């Protein structure tokens, strides 16, 4: 009734065809009309005091409230003071002239007329015609709804007078709050003088309620009148519907009777056959399920049996298969509720057993006698362990092998020391307990043999490690290759597997139904195929049996002798066939990283051997033993270590720097000692050198000849009795004679020792070059101090430094300069390209030697220059001829020639005497100018010419100076 004010669709009156139009929401089109104050303007909220907050017609009908105030808007708008009624009320305030003011046209706005809109009217006229035509076809909606809206507005206005509390769906007078709101008895009080007032209120309330009832009844009657046609139509249809229901009930009864007869005659027997067939199938499934449970029940004893024979992979496969069957086929079986957790614990136990087994294998493999020829110990066992560890994702097993490598490397050195010490009688093992102390008591040959044994054992040790790690790495690579091929061929093999599965399933189901085991029914080849099919069926538990006699296959899959996954055959490097299972679920990244880690383990094994060798070497070097080795012994040690380093690099494929670094460190110490010994030896030789020409032994001449042949090395000592050869007076080098002192001969031998040491130990080439440069510089500076600086007078006790000493020193320096390019080429061939900058030392040394040689030549000229100055300063032009002065000069020139001619080459002798002759001419020219003797053909000129001719004849008579151009005309002043 609360919603009765919303009328139903109303028929359109303008058309003969009856159609309905949807009612327009009045709330959207009309503003709600505010009703007068009601008896109960507020709905009850539960608070009794709140009911009297607003005015009430019952309680406050004689009391004035704000609701009695009225405002007459026309009265406010009609001002009697205005003469023109049509004016609005704004003129009351703004004045009478407000509406009569003439507005001045704006200068900025243009004037418009109808002509401006002509173009627009022409464009819009067609649209206006279309609009008028549409208005005739579709009448306005307001006309259609006018009657409806008038009726609706009237009924809505009447209903709004009824308080909202009567329209609530839960309206009930039993509720005290509702009752008090409708009938406020608190206002009825018979006491006092208010009786007439209360009676009037009661009468007014009764009239109000009667009025509300009349409004509701009128609206109900209106709504019924609107729906009267539909009501009578529904009543008429009710009788027809009852006739239809009666006929339908009779037809259904007849149909049921016929269906019952058909069921008895045709369906009951067939359905019974199907029901029995289904029962049989369920019984077979239950039987197979029980057989499967019996097989699963035997899992733990079978696993124990496999573990007793170290069949870890088989045990893990059986556990994985059983776990899968428990999750798929036997899920929810109460008797197996703890079996899954037991198998998990068993799997963890197998993990520990495999790790322990792998540790035992690594220990036995690395600690077995090195004399055994077999490289890999029990390859089948190793492959099985690796597969089991990969299956369980124990990818850090190689770290166990690495730890065992460290322990085994220590044991190898200990065992070698013990074996060697036991063969040396001089070492009392009871007195000297520590192995390091026992080793330090060995001499070099004994210790060298021990080092050989250690290195040879390490080589065998590394070869075994490489073979074992190769097997492990190849297993990992096989699994990686299998994963890649399976990934590539998975899509292509799917159709073939489905065709083969149907055939095998039928055979397996038949044999299992007959009570046979798969291992007994198939041969080896057939069984592998059947196992493959069974594993596929386990992976697809939703597949149905191929016939009513077929059974589930998982019992065959749980057999310990079969594998639940497809396998492929591969061969290890040792020739052993292995089966790779698909259940090794490792990513290609993990397998690749594991293969790299195994390769790194081989590198680590090489580093470990090198580290142990370094500690072995350092323990022997504590007392300075290695620094005391001679060059032969150290070269032998260096070659042995270089050979070991190269062998390990060949085996492992990577350089290990620890032993090489130790060798370099020892080589640096050796180079320092080697250089200090030879520098000290050279210093002693120079300090005792008397700078006299020494005979050249035949061995030194052979040494020089070998250098001329391009071989810079010390000649090997010939076996047997040495052939006696007399020493030579000169050293012949490339056809030239060199008069040398004994120190230079030994220096050449020392230089060859440096070069040969570089050949034997290539790693010290740069250090040797620096030390040899220092040695050559030392010889140059020290020889200069002793000869040019006259240090030999105090050091050796020479009376004077003669021209022969000077010439001999110059010739020795020339011999060293001759060999510097050969030495440079020797080092250049053994240096790295980035080290070629060090060869500049030889350029500096060559320059220093040439400067020294030039200083010696200048010294010889200076000696004769001082002699000429002394003698010619006393020269007088007088008879007899030749004069005494010139006789003494020629005598000294002859002595000089005699001293140097056999020491210096002829070319150098001529160049030296040309310089001496130039000095002589200078002093003679100065003396003649002092004596005013000129070339005028006079008597004095004749005497001077005779003396000069005597000088020239004597000088050219000396050996090797016959063709010397003296140019004596330069002694005379040129006439201007």
FIBAPA-351177 format. One record per atom (N, C-alpha, C): x, y, z. Coordinates in steps of 0.1 Angstrom, whole numbers, plus 5000, padded with zeros to 4 digits. Example, Ala and Ser with C-alpha at 12.3 -4.5 7.8 and 13.67 -1.06 7.14 Angstrom:
2
513249435078512349555078513249675078512849785071513749895071512950005079
END
This chain:
976
500849885000500050005000500950135000502150115005503050235006503450284993503450194983503850234970502650244960501450254965500350264957500150394949500950494953500850624946501550614933502350514930502950494917502050414908501450484899500450424890501050334880500250244874500750154864500650224851501150154840501150224827499750254823499550364816498250424813498150424798497050374792496850374777496750504771497350514759497250644752495850664746495250784748493950804744493750844729494850894723494750944709494750834699495150714702495250604692494250494696493750434685492850324687493550204692494850184688495650074693496150094707495949994715496250014729497749974731498550074734499950054738500250134750501350084757501650144770503050214769503150314777504350394778504850394792506250384793506850374806506650504814506250494827505950604835507250684838507050814837508250904840508350924855509550914859509850934874509451074878508451074886507951214890508951284899509851214906510751274914511751354907511951314894512951394886512351514879510951504877510351614869509651714878509151674890508451764899509151794912509051914916509551944930508651894940509051824950508151774960507451884968506151864970505351964977505351944992505652054999505752045014504352045020504051945028502751935034502752015047501552045052501352115064501852025076502152095087502552015099501551905102502051785105501151675107501051645122500251545125500051505138501351445144501951365136503251305140504251335129504851455130505851495119507151415120507451355131508651275132508351135135509151055129509050905132509650875145509050775152509550745165510950685164511850735173513250685173513650615185512650595194512950525206513050615218513250745216513350845226512050915229511450895241510150955243510151105243511251165247511351315248511351375234511951295225512051355211510751365204509651305209508351305202507751445203508151525213507551655215508351775212509451745204510351855200509651955190508851905181508151985171506752005175506152105169504752145173503752035169502752015177501751905174500351975174499551925165498151975164497351935177497751835183497051785195497451865207498751885209499251955221499352105220499652155207499952295205499052365196497752315195496852375185496552525189496452555202496152695206497452775209498652725207499852785210500452835197500952965196501553025184502952975183503252935170504652885168505152955155506352925151506952985139506252935127505552825128504852775116503552855113503152945122501953025120502353155112503653185110504053305103503753295088503353405082502953405068503753515061504053505048504653605040503853625027503353745024502653775012503553835002504053754992505053804982504453914973503153894969502554004961502454134968502254124981502254254989503554314989504554234990505954294990506354344976505754294966506154334952505354464948504154474953503254584949503554704959504354804954504654914962503555024959502755064969501655164966502255304962503555324965504055454962504455474948504455364941504855374926503655394918503755484907502655504898502555404888503655334884503655234874503755094881502655014880502654884887503554784880503854814867504554714860506054714864506454814871507854814875508154714886509354664886509754564896510154634909510454554919510654604932511954664934512954654924514254704925514254864925513154914919513055054918512855124931512355034941512055084954513255144961514355084958515655124964516455204955516455174941517355244932516655374926515355384929514755514924513855494912512955594910512055584899512655604885513755664884514455684871515255564866515155464874516055344870515655284857514255264855513755194843513655294831513655424834513355524823514555584817515755544823516955604817517255554803517555634794517855604780519255554779519455444773520755394772521455444759522555494760523355554749523955434741523755434728524355324720525955324721526455214721527955194723528655224710529755294711530555324699531355204694531555104702532454994699531654874694530254874694529554764690528854794677528954704667528354734654526754724654526054784645524654774644524254664635523254584640522854464633521454484628521054424617519754414612519454284606518254264600517854134595518754084584519254174576520054134565521354054569521854084581522954014586522653864588521353834591521053694593520353624581520453684570519853624558520553494554521853494554522553374551522253254560522153294573521853184583520453134581519553214578518153174576518053084563518753114553518753024541519352884544520352884553520952754556520052674566519352734574518552664585517152634580516652684569515252674566514952524563515952454556515752314553515652234566516452264575516452184588515152214595514652334594513352364601512152294595512252274582511152194576511252044580512351994581512551854586512051844600512351944608511951944622510451944624509752034616508352044616507651914612508251844602507751724597507851614608508951614615509151514626508151544637507751664640506851694651505451644648505051644635503751584631503751434633504851374630504951224631504951184645505851244653505951214667505451324676504251304682503651414690504551444702504451554708505251584720504851494732505751474740505551384751504751444762504751574762503951644773502451614771501951614758500551594755500151454759501151354757500851214760500751194775501551274782501551244797500751344805499951434798499251534805498251484815497451394809496351324818496951244829497951174825498651084835499251164846499951274842500651354852499651424861498551464855497551534864496951444874496651314869496151224879497151184889498351164884499451114893499751224904499751354899500151464908499051474919497851454915496751474925496751364936497051234931497051124941498351134949499451184944500651194952500551304962499851414958499551524968498751474980497751394977496851334987497651244996498451154990499151054998500251125007500751235003501751295011501251355024499851365024499251415037499251305048499451175043499451065053500851055058501051055072502351045078503150915073504450935072505250825067505250705076504950715088504950595097503950495093502750545086501750445082502250365069503250425062503650355050504850265052505350255064506450165067506050015066506849935060506449795059506349715072507049765082507049705095506049775105505049845099504149915108503349815116503349835129502549745138502249825151500949825154500449895166500849825179501249695177501749625190502949695195503749755187504949825192504549945200505049955213504650065221505050195215506250205209506750335203505850375192505450275183504550315172503150355177502750285187501350315193501350455199502450485207502550615213502650725202503350695191503450795181502150825174501350715172500050725165499050785174498950735187498050785197498750835209499150955209499951015220499051035233498850925241497950935252498551025263499751055262500351135273499651275273499051315262498351445261496951435267496451315269495051305274495151295289494651405296494651405310493251455315492551365323491251395327491251485340492351495347492451565359492451715357491951795366492051935365490951995356491252105351490352175342490652155328491452055324491752035310490851935304489851895309488951795303488451835290487951955288487351995275488452005265489552045269490752055259491151915254491151815263491551685259490451625251489251645253488151595245488251645231488551775230488651835217489851775209490951745216492151685210491751545205491051475213490651335209489751345197488851435197487951445185488751485172489651575174490451615163491351505158491951425167492751305163491951205155490651185160489851085153489551125139489251265138488951315124490151305115491351325120492551315112492751175107492551075116492750935112491750895102490450945104489450915094489750975080490351095081490751155068491851075061492851025069493850945063493350825057492350765064491750635059491050665046490250775045489550805033490550825021491650895024492650915013493150785008493550695017494050565013493050485005491750485010490750405004490550454990490450584988490250644975491350604965492650604970493750564962493650424958493250334968493150194965492050174955490950234956489850224947490350264933491150374933491650424920492550324913493450264921494350164916493550044911492550004918491749884914491049914901490550034900489850074888490750074876491950114878492950114867493249964863493249874872493649734869492449644869491249694868490049604868490049514856490349564845490349474833491249354835492549384840493549274842493049184852492349234863491849144874490849044869489849094861488849014856489348914846490448954838491048864828491748744836492348784847493048674855492048574861490948624865489948534871489448444860489248494848488748404837489748304833491048344833492148254829492348144840491948164852492148074863491347944860490147954855489347834852489947754841490447824830491047754819492347674824493147744833494347684838494047554846492947554854492647434861492247324852491547354841491247244831492447184825493447274821494647224816495447134826495547174838496247094848495646954850494246954850493646824851493946724840493846784827494246694816495646654816496546744820498046714821498246604831497646604843497846504853497346374848496246364841495846234835496846174825497446264816498346224806499646174813500046244824501346194831501146064837499946034843499645904849499645794839499145814827499145714817500545694812501345794811502745784806503545704816503345724829504145654839503745504839502445474837502145334836502845264824502845334813503545274801505045254803505645354809507145344812507445234822506545214832506845104841506744974834505744954825505744824817506944804809507444914802508644904793509844864802509944924814511044904823511144754826509944694830509944554834510344464822509844494810509944404799511344424792511844544790513044564782514244614789514144684800515344754806515944684818515044614826515544564839516644464837516544374828517644274826518944334821518744424811520044484805520744564816519944644823520644724834521344644844520744524847521344434857522644384851522744354838523944304832525044414833524644544830525644654831526044674846525144664855525444684869526444574874526244454869527144344873528544364867528544414854529744434848530544544855529844644859530544754867531044704880530244614886530644564899531944474897531944394886533144314883534344404881534144514873535244604871535744664884534844704892535244764905536044664914535544534913536244434921537644414916537744414902539144394897540044514901539444634901540244754905540644734920539744694928540044674942541144574944541044464936542044354937543344404933543444484922544744534917545244634927544344714933544744804944545344734955544744624959545344544970546744484967546844434954548144384950549144504950548744624945549644734946550044774960549044764969549444784983550344684989550244564984551144454989552544484983552644524971553944564965554544674972553744784975554344904982554744864996554044765002554344725015555744665016556244615005557544545004558644645001558344775000559344874995560444885005560144905018561244925028562144805028561744675029562644565029563544565016562844605005563644604992564644714992564344824998565344934999566544895007566244825019567244785027568144685020567544595012568344495004569244574994568744674987569544744978570644824984570344874996571444955003572544865008572244735011573244645016574244615004573844634992574744604980575144744974574944854981575344984977574645024964573544974962572745014950571845144954572545254955571945374959570945434949571345424936570445474926569145394925569345264926568145174925567245204937567845224949567045244961566245384960566945484954566345614953565245604942565445534932564445514922563145454928563445344935562345274942561545364951562245444959561645534968560845644961561345694950560645794942559445744936559545614931558345554924557245524935557745474947556745454957556045574962556845684963556245814967555245854957555545844944554545884934553345804934553445674936552345584937551445614949552145644961551345684973550545814970551045904963550446034961549346024950549445934941548545924930547545804931548045684933547245564933546645534947547445554957547145514971546945624980546545744975546245854983545045834992545245865005544145845015544045715021544945615018544945485024545445505039544645465048544945485062546245405067546345285062547445205066548845255061548845345051550045395046550245545050549545585060549645725063551045775068551845675074553145715078554245665069553845595058554845545049555645655042554945765038555545875030556645935039556345965051557346025060558545935063558245805064559245705066560245705054559645705042560445705030561245835029560745945033561546065033562746055042562446005054563645985063564645885057564145785051565045685045565845755033565145845026565945915015567046005021566746065032567746145039568946065044568545945049569645845053570445805041569845785030570545745018571545865013571045985015571946095011573146095020573046075033574146065042575045955038574445835035575245715031576045745018575345805009576045834996577245924998577046035006578146125009579346055016578945965026579945895033580645795024579845735015580445635005581345714995580945834991581845904982583145944989583045985002584246025009585145905010584645785013585445665014586045635000585345654990585845624976587045724973586745854976587845944973589045914982588945874994590045845003590845724997590045624994590745504989591345524975590745614967591245634953592545724954592645824963593745914963594845854972594645764981595645714990596145574986595645514974596145384970597645404965598345294965599845294961599945364947600945444945601145514933601645424922602145294926602645204916601645144908600345144912599245084905599145154891598845074881598745134868597345184865596345124871594945174868594745314872594145394863593945534865592745564874591645484871590345514878590045384886589745404899589445294908587945274908587545144904586145104904585245204897585345214884584645314876583145304878582645174878581245154879580645214892581445184903581045244916580945394916582045454910582045594909580845654901580645594890579545644881578145634889577945524896576745504903576645604914577745634921577645734932577345874926577945904915577746044909576346054905575745954899574345954894573445974906573745904917572845914929572946054935574146114935574346244941573646344932573746334919573046424910571546414911571046294913569646264915569146344927569946344938569546404950569946554951570546604940570946744939572046784949572846684953573946704962575146754953575146874949576046924939577346974945577546964958578847004964579646884967579446774961580246654965581646664960581946754950583346764946584146834956583546904966584346974976584946864986584146754987584746644995586046584988585946574975587146524968588246624969587946754969588946854970589646844984588946824995589546815008590446695009590046585003590846465003592146484994592046564984593246594976594346664985593846754993594846835002595546735012594746645018595246555027596246455020595846405009596646305001597946374997597946494993599146564989600146575000599646605012600546605024601146465026600346365025600746235028601846185018601746235005602646194995604046244999604146375003605446425007606046355019605146335029605646265041606146125038605446055029605845915025607145915018607346015009608646025001609746055011609546145020610646175030610946055038609945985043610245865051610945755043610545735031611245635022612745675020612945805017614345845014615245845027614645885038615445885051615745745055614845655052615145515056616345455049616645515037617745455029619045525032619045635040620245705044620745665058621845605059622345555072622845665081623245775075623845885084622745955092621445935089620446005096619845905106619945935119619345855130617945905133616945825128615545865130615145865145615845795153615445795167615945925174617045985170617546105175616846225169616746225156616046335149614646285145613646335152612346285151611546355140611646485139610846555129611346535115610346525106610746495092611446615086611146735090611746855084613246855088613546825101614946815106615646705099615046595096615646485089616046525075615046595069615346645055616446745054616646825064617746925064619046865066619146745071620446675072620946615059620146615049620546555036621446655029622446605021623246685012622446715000622946794991622246834979621846714970622746624967622346504958621146424964621246404977620146324984618846404984618946534987617746614987617246624973618046634963617646654949616946524944617446404948616746284945615346274952615346324964614046324971613046414964613446534959612646624952612146564939613046494933612646414920611446324923611646244934610546144938609246224941609346334948608146404951607446454938608246514930607646564917607046454909607746334908607246224899605946174906605846164919604646114926603546214924603846344924602746444922602246434908603046404898602646384884601646274883602046154889601146044889599846074896599946144907598846184915597846274907598446364900597546454892596946384880597646284874597046214863595846134868595946074880594845994886593646094889593946204894592846304897592246344884593046364874592446404861591546294856591946174857591146064851589846044859589946054872588746044880587746164878588246284878587446394875586846394861587646344852587146324838585846244838585946124845584746034846583546114852583846184863582746264869582146364860583046444854582646554845581946494833582346384827581646324816580246274819580146224832578746184836577846314837578346424842577646544842577246594828578246584819577946634806577046534798577046404802576046314796574646354800574446374813573146414818572746554811573646644810573346774803572946744789573646664782573346634768572046564767571746474776570446404776569246504778569446594787568446694790568146774777569246814770569046894758568346814747568746694745568146614735566746584738566446554751565046534755564146654752564746764755564046894753563746914738564646874729564446904715563546794709563646674713562846564707561546524714561246604725560046574733558746574724558646684717557446704709557346594697558546564691558446474680558146324684558546284697558346154701556946124707556146234709554846214716553946124708553746134695552846034688553245894688554545864687555045724687554745664701555045744711554845684725553345644727552445734722551045694724550645574717551145544705550845424698551345304705552645314709553245194716552645174729552145274736551545254750550345164750549545184739548245104739548544954738549544914730549844774729550444714741551344794747552044744760551044734771550144834772549144834783548344714783547944664771547044544770547844424775549044414771549844294776550144294791550444414796550744424810549544394818548344454814547144434821546744284821546944214810546544074809547443994818548744014818549743934826549443964841549244084844548944114858547744054863546644054854545343984858545543834860546443774852546743634853547543594865548043704872548843674884550343664882550843704870552243694867552943824870554243824873555043944876555643994862555844124861556344174849557744124846558544104856559944064854559943914850558943844852558843704848558243684834557343774830556643764818557443814806558243914808558943974797560443934797560943934785562443914784563044054788564344054788565044184792564644294783564644274770564344384760562944424761562044324762560544354763560244424776560944384787560644434800560944584801562044624794562444764794561344844787560844794776559744864769558444874778558144754784556944754793557144854805558344854810558544954821558345094817558845124805558645254800557145294799556345194794554945224793554245234806554745154816554145164829554445304835555745344833556045474839555245594833554945574820554145674813552745674819552245554822550845544828550745604842551845584849551945644863551845794862552545854852552445994850551146044845550245954840548845994836547845904843547545934856546645844864545245854859544845954851543445964847543145874835544145804829543845714818543045594822542145554814541245434817541845304811541545194817541945064812541445044798542244964790541844944776540744844774540344764784539244674784538744654798537644574799537044554812537944454820538844384814539744294821541044364825541344484819542644544822542644594836543944614841544144654855545144764855545344824866546244934868547644874868548644954863549944904861550944944872550645034881551745074890552444964898551844854900552544744907553744704900553744704887554944674879555944784880555444914881556345024882557145024895556544964906557144974919558144854921558244764911559144654912560544714912561344654922562744714924563644694912563344594904564144564892563844654880562844744881562544824869562744974873562745054863562845194865561545264861561245364868559945434866560045534855561245574850561345674840562045614828561845684817562445644805563945674806564745584800566245594801566845584787568045634787568745624774570145574777570745494769572045434771573145524766574145544774575345614771576545544775577745584771578945514774579945614780580645574791581645654797582945644790583945734793585145714786585845584789585545524800586145394802585445274795584445304787583745204780582645134787582145194798581145134806579745194801578845104798577445154794576745194807576045304806575245354817573945394812572945404821571545444817571245574824570945674816570645804821569145814823568645844835567245854838566745994836565446014833564946144832564546214845564746134856564346194869565446284875566546294868567546384873567146524868566446594876565846724872566746834876567746854869568746964871568647054858568747184861568747274850570047274842570047324830571247324822572247424829571747524835572647614842573347544854572647474861573247404873574247294868573947224858574847114853576047184847575847294839577047364834577947424844577347474855578147524866578947414873578247304875578947184881580047134873579947124860581047084851582147184852581847314853582947404854583647394868582847364878583447354891584347234892583947124885584847004885586147034877586047114866587247154859588147244868587447334876588247414885588947334896588247224900588847134910590147074905590247044892591546994886592547104887592147224884593147334886593547354900592647334909592947344923593847234928593747114922594647004925596047044921596247104909597547144905598047254914597247344918597647454928598047394941597347294946597647224958599047164958599347084947600647024945601747124945601447234938602447344937602647404951601647424959601747484972602547394981602247264981602947164989604447164985604747174972606047174967606847294972606147404972606747534977607047524992606147465000606447445014607647355016607647245008608747155009610047225005610047314996611247384992611647485002610647555008610947655018611447595031610947475035611447415047612947375045613347345033614847315031615647435030615047555026615747675024615947755036615447715048615447795060616847825065617747725063619147745068620047805057619447865046620247915035620847815026620247695026620847585018620747615003619647664999619547694984620447804980620647904989621448014985622947974984623347864990624747824990625047734978624047704970624247614958625147684948625947604941626747664930625847674918626347734908625547754896625047624889625847524889625547394883624347334891624447334904623447274912622147344911622247484911621047554910620347544897621147534886620647514873619847384872620447284878619847154878618547154886618547224897617247244905616247324897616647424891615747514883615147434871615947354865615447274853614447164858614747104870613847014875612447074878612547194885611247264888610547314876611247354866610547404853609947284846610547164847610047044840608747014847608747014861607546984868606447084865606747204865605747304862605147284848605947254838605447234825604547104824604947004831604146874832602846904838602746974849601447004855600647094846601247184839600447264830599847184819600647084814600246994803599046914808599146864821598046774826596746854829596946964835595747044840595347154831596147194822595747294812595747434817596347464829596447594834597747614842598247734841599447764848599147784863600047734871600047754886601247844890600947954896602048054898602848034911602347954921603047954934604447904933604547784927605947724926606747804917606147864906606947944897607448074905606548124913606948244921608048204931607948094937609048044947610348024939610247964927611447954919612048084915611148184912611648314908612348384921611748364932612348424944613748364947613848224946615148164948616048204937615548214925616448264914616948404916616148484922616648624925617748614936617548534946618648524956619848464949619648364941620848304934621548404925620748494918621348594909622148694918621548734929622348824938623648764942623548644947624848574952625748544940625148504929626048484917626748604913626048714913626648844908627648894919627348884931628248934942629548854941629448724939630648634939631548684927630948704916631748734904632248874904631448964910631849104911633049114921632949034932634049034941635248974935635048864927636248804921636848894911636048974903636549064894637349184901636749224912637449324920638849284925638849154930640149104934641149094923640649054911641549034900642049174895641249274895641649404891642649464901642349444914643249494924644649434924644749314919646049244918646649244903645949314894646449314880647549424879648649374873649849464871649849524857648849494849648649554836649749524826650149404826651149354817650449254808650949234796650449144786650549004791649448924791649448794796649248694784649848574786649648474776648248424776647848374764646448334763646448184763645848114773645747964773644847924762645047794757644347744746642847734749642447704762641047694765640347834763641047944765640448074763640248104748641248054740641148074726639947984721639747864726638647784722637247854726637347914738636147984743635748094733636748174729636448284719636048234706636648124702636248064689634848014689634447954700633047914701632048024700632448144706631648264704631548304690632648294683632648334669631748244660631548124665630648034658629148054661628848154670627448184673626948114686627848044693627447974705628048044717627148104724627648174736627348084748628348004751628247914762629647864765629847814778631047764782631347624775632547604769632747474763632747364772632247244768632247134777633647074778633947024790635246964793635246824786636346814778636446684771636946574780636446454778636746344787638146294783638846234792640146174789641246274793642446244789643646324792643646454784643746564790643746684782644946704773644646754762645746774752646546894756647846884757648746994761649047084749648647204750648847304740649447434747650447484740651147604745650247724744650347814754649547934754650048024743649148104737649548194727649848334733650548414724650848554729649648644728648848624718647748714715646448624715645348694717643948634716643448674702643148574694642748594680641148594680640648714676639148724676638848784662638148694654637748734641638948784632640048724634641248754626642048864632641648934642642449044648643048994661644349044663645049014675644749104686644449054698644249134709645249094720646049194724646949174736646149214748645949114757645049134769645849104781645249144792645649104806644848984810645348924821644648804826643248834831643048954836641748984842640648984831640949034819640049044808639648904803640648814803640248674799639248614809639548634822638548584831637248654831637248784827636048864826635148804814635848764803635048704792634448574797635148504804634548374809633348404819633548504827632448544836631248594828631448664817630348714809629648594803630348494798629748374793628948294803629448304816628648234827627348304829627348434828626048514828625148464817625648464805624748424793624248284794625148194799624748054800623648034811623848114822622848114833621448154828621448254819620148294813619548184805620348114797619848004790619247894799619947864810619447764819618247804827618147934830617047984838616448104831615548084822615048204814614348304822613848264833613048364841613848474847615148454848616048554854616748644844616248644831616948714821617148864824616048924829616049064831617049104843617049014853617949034865619349014860619648914852620948894848621449004839620549054831620949174822621449294831620649314841620949434850622249404857622449284862623649254869624849254860624749204848625849204838626249344834625149434832625449574829626249634841625849604853626549654864628049604865628249474861629549424861630449494851629949514839630749584828631049724832630049794838630349924842631349934853631349834862632349824873633749804867633849714857635149694851635649814844634749894838635250014831635650114841634850144851635250244860636450204869636550084873637650044881638950044873638949994860640150004852640550144849639650234848639950374846640650424858640150394870640750434883642150384884642350264880643650194882644750244872644350264859645350294849645350454846644250504842644250654839644450734852643750674862643850744875645050714883645850624878647150574884646850514898645750454900645450384912646250254914646750204903647650084904648950114911649350234912650650264918650550234933649350264939649250234954648650094956647750044947647149914949648149804946648849804935649749694931651149724934651449854934652849894937653649914925652949954914653749994901654550124904655650124897656450254898655850364890655350334879654750434870653750364861652850444855651950404845652550434831653050324824653750344812652750354800653250394789652450394777652050254773652750154776652450024773651249974782651250024794650049994803648750054797648950184792647750254787647250184774648250144765647850084753647149944756647749874765647149744769645749764775645549864783644149884788643249924777643650004768642750044757642449914748643349834746643049714738642049614745642249604758641249524766639849584765639749714766638449774765637849754751638749754741638249734727637749584726638349494732637849354732636449344738636249404749634949404756633849464747634249584741633349654732632949564720633949484715633649394704632549294707632549254720631549144724630249204729630149324731628849384736627649364727627849384713626649354704626249204705627249114706626948974707626148944719626549004730625848984743624449044742624349164736623049224734622049134726622549084715621748994707621348864715622248814723621848694731620748724741620748844747619748874757618448914750618548984738617349024731616548904726617248794723616448674719615748604730616048644743615448574754614548674763614448794758613548884765612148894758611148934766609848964760609949094752609049114742609049244735608949364744608149354754607849464763609149494772610149404772611349424780612549474772612249504759613349544750613949674754613249754762613749884766614949864775615149754781616249734790617549714782617449694769618649674761619449804760618849914764619550044763620750054772620749964782621949964791623249934783623049844773624249814765624749934757623750014752624150134745624950224753624450244766625150334775626550274778626650144780627950084783628950104771628450084759629250094747629850244747628950334749629350474749630450504760630250454772631250474782632550414779632550294772633850224769634550304758633750354748634350434737634950564743634250624753634850744759636150714767636150594773637350554781638550534771638250464760639250444750639850574744638850664742639350794737640150874747639850854760640650924770642050864771642150734769643450674769644350724757643750734745644450784734644850924736643951004742644351144745645451154755645451054765646551044775647851024768647850924759649150894751649651024744648751094737649151214730649651314740648951324751649351424761650751394767651051274768652451234772653451294763653351264750654251314740654151464739652951524741652851674740653651734751653651684763654451744774655951724771656251614764657751594761658151694750657351714740657651814729657751954735656851984744656952124750658252134758658652034765659952044773661152054764661251974754662451964745662452084736661352114729661452224719661552364725661152374738661352504744662752544745663752444745665152474746665852464732665052454722665652434709666252564704667452554698668152664692668652624678668552714669668852694655670352714654671152604655672552614653673152484650674352484645675052354642675352284655675652164656675552064645674152024641674051964630672751904625672951754623671951674628670751714635671051754649670251844655670551894668670151794679670651824691670451724702668951714705668251824704666751824707666051734697666351734685665651654675666051504677667351484681667751344683666951284695666751364706665951314717664551294713663951384705662551364701662451234693663351214684663251094676663450964684664250984694664450864703663250834711662550934716661350914724660150864715660150914702659150864693659350714690660550674689660950534686660450444698660750504711660350424722658750414723658050524720656650514720656150414710656750414698656350314687656650174692657750154698658150024702657149974713656650064722655750024733654349984728653850054718652450034714652249954701653249944693653049884680652549744681653049664691652649524692651249514699650849614705649549614713648449664705648649764697647449824690647549784675646449784669646449754654647149864647647549834635648349934627647550064624646250054621645450164619645450264631645250204642645250284655646550344657647650274654649050324656649250444647648850434635649050544625648150664630646950644634646150754638646750824651647250744660647850794672649050884668649950834659651150914656650851034647649751024640649351154633648951254643648251214654647851314664649151364671650151274674651351314680652151404671652151374658652851464649652251604648650951604649650251734649650651814661650751754673651251824685652651864683653551784677654951824675655051944666654251944655654352054646653852184653652852174661652352294668653452354677654152264685655152314694656352374686656752304675657952354667657552484660656352494656655952624649655952734659655552714671655552814682657052854685657952754686659352784689660052864678659752824665660352894654659853034653658653054656658153194657658753274668659053204679659753264690661153304686661753224678663153244674663253334661662053374656662053454644662753384632662553264631663053184620661953164610662253214598661153204588661653124576660753094567661153014555661553114544662853164546663353254537664553204529664853074531666053014524667353054530667353114542668553154548669253044555670353074562671152974569670352904580669552984588668752924599667652844593667052884582666052804576666652674571667852674566668452554562668752454573669152504585669452424596668152354601667052444602665752384606665252284596665452304584664952214574665752084575667052084578667851964580667351884592667051954603666551884615665151824612664251894605662951844602663051724593664051724584664251614575664751494583665551524593666051414601664851354609663951434614662751384622661851304613661651354601660751294591661351154587662551154585663251024581663150924592663450964604663350864615661950814618660950914617659550874620659050774609659350804596658850724586659550594585660750584592661450464592660850364602659950404611659350314620658450224613658250104619657450004612655950044612655350034600653950064598653650214596654750304597654550444595655150494582655550404573656250444561655350534552654050514552653150584543652450694550652950734562652350834570652650974564651651054561651751184555651951284567653151334568653451424580653151574577653251614564652951754560653651854569655051844568655851934577655852074573655352114561655352254557654452334566653652284574652852354583653552424595654852394596655652454607655952604604655952644592656252774588655052864588655252984592654253084592653953124577652653134574652353164560652453314558653053344547653153494544651853544539651553664545650353724541650553834531
END
